[in-house]
Amino acid sequence: MEHLKTFFEGARVTHITSLAIQKYIEKRIEQKAANASINRELAALKRMLNLGARQTPPKVDRVPYIPMLQENNVRKGFFEHGDFLKLRDAMPDHLKGFVTFAYKTGWRLSEITGLTWDKVDFNQRVVRLDPGETKNNEARTVSMDDEVLEILQRQKELRGKSGTVLPNLFLNADGSDQVKRFDKSWKTACKTAQIGKRLFHDFRRSAVRNMVRAGVPERVAMTISGHKTRSVFERYNIVDEKDLQLAAERQHAYLESRLGTKPGTIALFPKKQGESHNG
């Protein structure tokens, strides 16, 4: 909004033409703004103009064409499982369960730090978020596997021993408040684990890819991680050389099962009668 206000300050609606918008784009590019940032600003401008056009009487007689820039926004940061284990082992004890939950569910940082015990059902082995507690305002449920169940049971025990009953699942080192900032612990753990600079958001990307690799249907994976649209989900569903190798191996196994053959028995160049392949 601040960039829009600065550029269009004092301008009447009739002055916000396609040419003026193109000049705004050029100005922001000169300022080294990313295409994604410029697009979010243009989307806000378009929303304002559309709202003005919908008034009675209309305050905007026509909405000019607003082009969008191409975004190269595929997310590339993720954890291989071995790297995650190294990081988890290097984290302080009170954050080990916290990062494991993030790695397995792909939930956003704010969703996990704000998670409270009334959202946990040990009988059904599920954790729920209500509408309004997620970024897309949709309810979400994740089932606990044995490891997550053990982590939450342990957190429940620690809560009872602390003497201070707080509503949050994951607490700070002394148990006096929910987990908030842990930048220093994160950087130290990354350095100790020798995995380079990583982002907490890499857990989200990793969870999506791990679910897809494990054969979880994409619709189910999107429900667990909270991705509302397939286009956004695809940014996190990263394909690398291991994925391609796995695809080739699965295809090979499938074709062999269809042919009823065993590995190495498919003759690519069948011998003619009386012919040898040697020499």
N, C-alpha and C positions, 0 to 999 in steps of 0.2 A: 504494500500500500504506500509506503514512504517513497519508493521510486516513482510510482504513478503520480503521487501528489506533486513531487518535485518537478517532473517533466511537464505535466498538464496544468500546473498551477495557474489560475486565472482564466483558463480556457473554457469557453462555452461548449455545450454538448455538440453543437453544430460544427465546432472546430475539430472534434475528434473524428477525423476521416481516416480512410485506409492509408492515405499518404502520411498523415501524422503518426499513425500507428507504426508504419514502416520505419519512420525516422526514430521512433522510440526504440524499436528493435535494434536498429543500427547503433544507437547511443549505448544501449545496454551491452551489446557485443563489444564495443570499444572499451567499456568498463570491465571487460573480462568476465561478465556474468555467464554462468553455465546455461545451456539451452533449456534445461529442465527448470531452472529458476525463472527464466524469461517466460516460459510457457505458463508457469503458475501465476505470474503477474498478469499476463494477457487473459488468462481464464478469469481472474478477479475483475478485470476491466469489462470483459464480455458479460459477466454476471451482473455487474452494476447497470450496464446499458439495457440488458434484458429486463431487469426489474423496473427500470424507468419506463420502458416501452409498455409494460403491463398495467401501468397505473391508469386510473380513470379520472380526468382525461390523461392521455399519455404525456409524460414529461420528456420522452425521447421519440422523435417521429420515425426514425429508422436506425437500425443497428448496423454499423459498417462491417465489412468483411474483416475478420481478424485471423490472419494465418498463424499456424503453429509451427515451431521449429522441430526438426528431427532430433530425437533424444537417443543417445547411446547409454541406456541406463540399466544394462544387465549387471546384476550384482555378482561380484567375483570372489568375495571373501567368504571362506568357509573353513570348517575344521575337519580334517581327517580324524578318524576315531582315536588313533594313537596320539595325535596332538592334543585332543581334548583330555585324554587321560593324564597326560603330562601336566597340562594346565590345572586340572582339578586337584591333582596331588600337591601342586605348588601353592594353591590358594589357602588362606586361613581356614581353620576348621569350621567356623560359622558360615562360610560361603561355599563350602563343598557341595552341600545339598542344594543350595540356591542355583549354582551354575549347572548342576546335573539336571535339575528340573527345566531350566531354560534350554539346555541342549536337547532334551528329549521332546519337549512340547513345541518349541518354536514360538512361545508366547513372547510378547513385547516386554521390555524391562519394566515399564510402569504397571503393566498388568500383573507381573509377578511380585513386585515390591508392595503393591496394594492388595495382594491376595489375603483374605481373612478366613478364619476357621469356619465361619458359617457357610462357606462355599465348598467345604470338604465333606464328603459322605463316605466314611470308611466301610459301611455295610455294602454299598453299591460299588465301592472302589472308583469313585469319580470325583473330579474337581470341576466346579462350574463357575462361569462368569455370567452375570445377568446383563440384559440389555442396558446400555448406558455406561457400562464398565469397560467396554472395549472400544477400540478406535473406530470400528465400523458400526457401532451401536447395536450389534447383534449378539445374542446369547451364545455361549460356547461351552462345550463340555469335553473333557479329556478323561480317558480311562487310565487308572494307575496300573503300570506293570509292577512286577514284584519289587524292583529297585526303587521306583518312585514311592510305592506304598511304604517300604521300609524307611525311606527318607522322611516322609511325613509323620510316620509313627514316632520316629526319633525326635522330630521337631516338637511333637506333642508332649513327649516326655520332658524335654528341656524347658518347655513352657511351664510345666508344673513345678519344676525344681527352682525356677528363677525367683519365685516369690512374688513376681509382678505379672499379673495375668493381662496380657496384651492381645488384641484381636488378630494381629498379623501373624502369618505363618513363619516368615523369615525375618529374624531379628539381628541386630548388630552384635558386635563382639561381647558386650557386657549384658545383652538382653534387655536394655532399657528402652529400645525403640526399634522400629522397623528398619530393614536395610535401606539405606539411602545412597550416599556416595561411597564408592570404593575404588576410585581411580588409581590411587597409589598402590593398593593391594593388587589390582589388575595388572598394572604395568610391571610390578615386581614379579608376579607370577609368570607373566609372558617371558620376561627376561630369564628367570630361573629355569623355565621349561625349554628355553632356547627355540621358541617357535616364531620369533619375530613379532612385529606389531600386529595386534588383532583388535577387533571391535566386538563388543558384547552382541551387537546385532548380527555378527557372523553365526551365532547360535541359531538364529531364525532361519538363515539360509541353509545351514547344515541340517536342521531338522527336516525341512522340506525335502532336500535331496535324499536324506537317509530313508524317509518314508517311501518315496518313489522307488528308490533302489530295492527296498524290502518288499515291493510289490503291493503297497497300500494303494488302493484306487485314488486317483487324483482328487475326485470330489470329496472323499473322506479326508485326505491330507489337507485340503483347503479348509475344511470345516474345523479340523484340529488347530491349524495354525492361525485361522482367522482371516484368510485371504478371501476377499469378497468377489474379485473378478479374476478370470483366468489370465488376463494380460499381465496383471501384477504378479500373480503366482508364477508365471513363466520366467519372470526376472530372477526368481530365487531357485528355480528348478534348473540348476547349472549342469551342463553336460561337459564332461572332460574325457580324456583318453581312456580312463578306467571304465566309464560308462559305455563308451564305444566298444571296448574290448568285451565287456560283459554282454552287450547286445549281440556281438558276433558269436560268442560262445553259446548263448541261448538259442540263436538261430540255428547254429550247427547241431545242437542237441535236438532241436525240434525236427529238423529235416531228417536226421538219422532215425528218430522214432517213427517218422512217417514212412521211411524206406525199409524199416525193419533191419537195419544194418548195425554194425558195431564200428567204433572209431577205427579208422585206418583201413576199412575194408571196401570203401567205395573206389572203384577203378575209374580214374579219370580218362585213361586211354586204354580201353580193353584190347587185349592181345588178339590178333588174328590167329587162326589155326596154323600151328607150325612156326609161329613167330615168337621171338624172345625179346624182352626189353633190355637185356644186358648188352652193353656195348652199342 
